[in-house]
Amino acid sequence: LFFFFFWALSGGLRCIFTFWTAGSLHWGTDVDFIVWFQDHHPSQQNQSGLHGIYLRAFCTGLDSVLQPYRQALLDLEQEFLADPHLSISHINYSLDQVCHVSKHIHGCQILETVHKHSCGGLPPVRSALEKILAVCHGVMYKQLSAWMLHGLLLDQHEEFFIKQGPSSGNVPSQPEEDDDDLGIGGLTGKQLRELQDLRLIEEENMLAPSLKQFSLRVEMLPSYIPVRVAEKILFVGESVQMFENQNVNLTRKGSILKNQEDTFAAELHRLKQQPLFSLVDFESVVDWIRSTVAEHLWKLMVEESDLLGQLKIIKDFYLLGRGELFQAFIDTAQQMLKTPPTAVTEHDVNVAFQQSAHKVLLDDDNLLPLLHLTIEYHGKEHKDTSQTREGPSRELSPREAPASGWAALGLSYKVQWPLHILFTPAVLEKYNVVFKYLLSVRRVQAELQHCWALQMQRKHLKSNRTDAIKWRLRDHMAFLVDNLQYYLQVDVLESQFSQLLQQINATRDFESIRLAHDHFLSNLLAQSFILLKPVFHCLNEILDLCHSFCSLVSQNLGPLDERGAAQLSILVKGFSRQSSLLFKILSSVRNHQINSDLAQLLLRLDYNKYYTQAGGTLGSFGV
């Protein structure tokens, strides 16, 4: 009895050919099994187990390469009929083509398995497996053509290495590719993966309801196709699919492939006809298609859709670039938003916002309808699922469980096509987090300035010791808040925005723009300390103390009574404690040279060493 392993797929890729040597050989049984296997799998799609177009392609390739093997069986049969005394070793010598394959493989995993075993040293085995692999590659090229040229994912058996929906796992590390150029403005695969790790909020579907999210199915990706190439393929298909699903006049916009679909299809067909897979040729064609798509998207975004103008709008409103507008809005809505929000608060606050815009001569009829202030209150029904996110967005919010309209205030912006592929709901949510924080700091600064105006109105009156404590505390609070505001606006926002514009102007590649913008937004969240919990919590405590102080001063224009003096004493102690904690955090980080952003904030707060000379404590009467 002799067991010869070649190929089969029955619950996995395995085949056992059994040869009997008992006077005569029943070769017909084995040939019948091969024929049954080839005919059975393509036709039994409704049965349980793995099946699909890659399996059928494998059967087709198997049939072609087994023709010489069938002839060898016939020759051996004739030899044994002529000489019954031939030994088993003669069979081993004549049929020394043994191969074991992993069980339960499917789809593009078949490509990986066949490719791995085609690297063997036996020329007959290598030649046979290369023929099978070429046939299987034909299926892959058909799927690639549908995906990259038409945005169609033809994969009913879940065999392709691209799938609809978010990624189910991390991309396996490939150290040898970390420094390889990704073809995105000089970016590397490592940089792109690091950027994906920086995403604080999971990317969701784009604004168009028909647009779907896609990701790599890493377990189906053959090892001889690098992840960087698969990411380019993913990007091209997503971009084409975005165009195909938009109800816009594409004849005016032009084809995203610049009407080169036939040329690209011919190139993919040429690759399909090659007997051996060439990564160099394959990646060259993918890069050609990707660069065409990326350049067209760049032109569409930057030149036709005025991306720089849209970024200016984002900066003016989400990042408080129009300071006079928000100063007017704070003055108008100050009393309205002090109380807990109700069902009519959102309408009233948007009326106040429109009035403030008119006061500062901002009468852009095309822009203002796209902006809308939102108020989150208990029992509010959400029409947009993007407004009901849990998790990171809630953790990043400067105010949890809002008790006033100011704490519940947010900003929404209707992004126009095709800018929605850059300003996704998740991206706008991050901007909203920064907006709430910046508005909170600006409002505290305005309240402290109002307290200074009240102080100036009473400076001619006789003051007591409590008044001196009160106004010194205001000075220290204003000193800290003013320098924090300067740090945020100059060292963070203006600096990062300037770098973003430089990077956009230096490229003609959309992916480079998206990467630069994601870095910009991540840096805003990091350098404003929204992600650094100890510092962020400390700053919020300081802002709360400033709010409480301003409320106390506004309600007690004259000398403080005993109750007011007690409240002032509590505020002094709280501010001294929090300012001391902030100084310790900033100083410890500076001494260890860990975070340059914290060191820059400390430089702003302690530029004249006043903070240091005060022992790192502000607000105490002894300073």
Sequence and secondary structure as in RCSB ss.txt:
>XXXX:A:sequence
LFFFFFWALSGGLRCIFTFWTAGSLHWGTDVDFIVWFQDHHPSQQNQSGLHGIYLRAFCTGLDSVLQPYRQALLD
LEQEFLADPHLSISHINYSLDQVCHVSKHIHGCQILETVHKHSCGGLPPVRSALEKILAVCHGVMYKQLSAWMLH
GLLLDQHEEFFIKQGPSSGNVPSQPEEDDDDLGIGGLTGKQLRELQDLRLIEEENMLAPSLKQFSLRVEMLPSYI
PVRVAEKILFVGESVQMFENQNVNLTRKGSILKNQEDTFAAELHRLKQQPLFSLVDFESVVDWIRSTVAEHLWKL
MVEESDLLGQLKIIKDFYLLGRGELFQAFIDTAQQMLKTPPTAVTEHDVNVAFQQSAHKVLLDDDNLLPLLHLTI
EYHGKEHKDTSQTREGPSRELSPREAPASGWAALGLSYKVQWPLHILFTPAVLEKYNVVFKYLLSVRRVQAELQH
CWALQMQRKHLKSNRTDAIKWRLRDHMAFLVDNLQYYLQVDVLESQFSQLLQQINATRDFESIRLAHDHFLSNLL
AQSFILLKPVFHCLNEILDLCHSFCSLVSQNLGPLDERGAAQLSILVKGFSRQSSLLFKILSSVRNHQINSDLAQ
LLLRLDYNKYYTQAGGTLGSFGV
>XXXX:A:secstr
 EEEE   BSSSB  EEEE  SSS  HHHHHHHHHHHHHHHHH TTSSS   HHHHHHHHHHHHHHHHHHHHHHH
HHHHHHH TT  HHHHHHHT       SS  THHHHHHHHHHTTSS HHHHHHHHHHHHHHHHHHHHHHHHHHHH
     TTS SSEEESS SS     GGGTTSB SSTT BHHHHHHHHHH SS     SSTT   EEE GGGS TTS
 HHHHHHHHHHHHHHHHHHT  S HHHH  TTTT HHHHHHHHHHHHH SS  HHHHHHHHHHHHHHHHHHHHII
IIIIS HHHHHHHHHHHTT   HHHHHHHHHHHTTTTSS   TTHHHHHHHHHHHHHHHTT   TTTGGGEEEEE
  TT   SSGGGS  THHHHH SSSS  SHHHHEEEEE   TTGGGTS HHHHHHHHHHHHHHHHHHHHHHHHHH
HHHHHHHTTTS   HHHHHHHHHHHHHHHHHHHHHHIIIIIIIIHHHHHHHHHHHT   HHHHHHHHHHHHHHHH
HHTTSS HHHHHHHHHHHHHHHHHHHHHHH  SS  HHHHHHHHHHHHHHHHHHHHHHHHHHHHHHHT  HHHHH
HHHHHTTTSHHHHTTT  S TT 
